[in-house]
Amino acid sequence: MEQIEIRKARIDDVPAIYDLVKELALFEKAPDEVSSSFDDFIQNGFQENPIFASNLIFFEGKLAGFALWYFRFSTWKGKRLYLEDLYIKEEFRSLGLGKMLLDETVLEAKRTRCTGMMWQVLDWNEPAIQFYSKYGVKFDAGWLNVHLDL
C-alpha cells in the first residue's frame, strides 16, 4: 500500500515550494513570469501574521505537489478561501493525489469557517477543468481578470 502524507508547509520547505512554483510556471507556459523570491515566501508565509498557507503532499516519501491559499473577504459572500495554486508533479499525476490535496483544502476552508472557495483555471487546461467539474464547481462567465503590477 502506498504511503501518502499531507502536511502544512514549514519554513524549511520554502526551497521545495519555490521549485514547485517554477515548475508550475513552466507547465502554464509562463516560466519568465515568476518574480517572487525565497524571501517573499519566508516573509509572507512563515513570519508573524502570515498572509498565505500551504500544504505539501508526499508519495512514498517524495514531494509530489502542493496547494497554496490565502483568505479574502467578499462583500457579498463573507470569508472565502482563495486557492492560488494546486500543483501535482507530472510523474505523480493520475494517482488521486490532486483530489486528496484539494479535499484537504476544502476541509481547511470548512475548519476556518469560510463560506466557500475560489480559484482560477486556465481555459486551455482541459484536464484541470474536467477534474474541478467533478466537484460541482461554477465557472464564472462575464468576469475578466484584472491586475496592476507595481
C-alpha positions in Angstrom: 0.0 0.0 0.0 1.3 3.4 -0.9 2.3 5.9 1.7 0.7 9.3 1.3 1.3 12.2 3.6 -0.3 15.7 3.5 1.2 18.3 5.9 1.4 22.0 6.4 4.5 23.6 4.9 7.2 24.8 7.2 9.8 27.5 6.7 12.4 24.9 5.7 10.1 23.8 2.8 10.4 27.2 1.0 13.1 26.0 -1.5 10.9 23.0 -2.4 7.8 25.2 -2.7 9.7 27.7 -4.8 10.9 24.9 -7.1 7.2 23.7 -7.5 6.1 27.2 -8.3 8.8 27.4 -11.1 7.7 24.0 -12.4 4.1 25.1 -12.4 5.0 28.3 -14.3 6.8 26.2 -16.9 3.7 23.9 -17.2 1.5 27.1 -17.6 3.8 28.3 -20.4 4.9 31.3 -18.4 8.4 30.4 -17.0 9.6 34.0 -17.0 6.6 35.4 -15.1 7.8 34.2 -11.6 9.2 37.3 -10.0 8.7 36.3 -6.3 11.7 35.3 -4.2 12.5 32.9 -1.4 12.4 35.9 0.9 8.9 36.8 -0.3 7.8 33.3 0.7 9.5 33.4 4.0 8.3 36.9 4.9 4.7 36.4 3.8 4.1 32.8 4.8 6.3 31.9 7.7 6.7 35.1 9.9 4.3 36.8 12.2 0.9 37.3 10.7 1.4 35.2 7.6 -0.8 36.0 4.6 -0.7 32.6 3.0 -0.5 28.9 4.0 0.4 25.8 2.1 0.1 22.1 2.2 2.6 19.7 0.7 1.7 16.1 -0.4 4.2 13.3 -0.4 4.0 10.0 -2.1 6.3 7.3 -0.8 8.3 10.0 0.9 8.8 12.0 -2.2 7.4 15.5 -2.6 4.6 15.2 -5.2 2.8 18.6 -5.1 1.4 21.5 -3.1 -1.6 23.7 -2.5 -1.2 27.3 -1.5 -4.0 29.5 -0.4 -5.0 32.7 1.4 -8.2 34.2 2.8 -10.1 37.0 1.2 -13.3 38.8 2.1 -16.2 39.2 -0.3 -18.7 41.9 0.5 -21.4 39.6 -0.9 -20.3 36.3 0.5 -18.0 36.9 3.5 -14.8 35.0 4.2 -13.6 32.9 1.3 -10.5 30.7 0.8 -8.7 31.6 -2.4 -6.7 28.7 -3.8 -3.8 30.4 -5.5 -2.1 27.2 -6.7 -2.7 23.5 -6.7 0.0 21.5 -8.5 1.0 17.9 -8.8 4.3 17.0 -10.4 3.8 15.2 -13.7 5.2 11.8 -12.5 2.7 11.7 -9.7 -0.4 12.6 -11.7 -3.3 10.1 -12.1 -2.7 8.7 -8.6 -5.5 10.6 -6.9 -3.1 13.0 -5.1 -4.7 16.2 -6.6 -8.1 15.1 -5.3 -6.6 14.4 -1.8 -4.9 17.8 -1.8 -8.0 19.6 -2.9 -10.2 17.7 -0.5 -7.8 18.7 2.3 -8.0 22.4 1.2 -11.8 22.1 1.2 -11.6 20.8 4.8 -9.3 23.8 5.7 -12.0 26.2 4.3 -14.6 24.5 6.4 -12.4 24.4 9.6 -11.7 28.1 9.2 -15.4 28.9 8.7 -15.2 30.1 5.1 -18.4 30.5 3.1 -16.7 28.9 0.0 -13.6 28.7 -2.1 -12.4 30.4 -5.3 -9.6 29.8 -7.7 -8.7 30.1 -11.4 -8.0 27.6 -14.1 -6.5 28.3 -17.5 -9.1 27.9 -20.3 -6.8 25.6 -22.2 -6.1 23.2 -19.3 -8.9 20.7 -20.1 -7.7 18.0 -17.6 -7.9 20.5 -14.8 -11.3 21.8 -15.9 -12.6 18.2 -16.0 -11.1 17.5 -12.6 -12.7 20.6 -11.0 -16.0 19.9 -12.7 -16.3 16.7 -10.6 -16.7 18.9 -7.6 -19.8 20.7 -9.0 -18.0 24.0 -9.3 -19.3 27.0 -11.1 -17.2 28.7 -13.8 -17.8 32.4 -13.8 -18.7 33.9 -17.1 -18.5 37.6 -17.8 -15.7 38.4 -15.4 -12.2 39.4 -16.6 -9.0 39.0 -14.6 -7.6 42.4 -13.7 -4.2 43.1 -12.2 -1.9 46.0 -11.6 1.8 45.4 -11.3 3.7 47.8 -9.0 
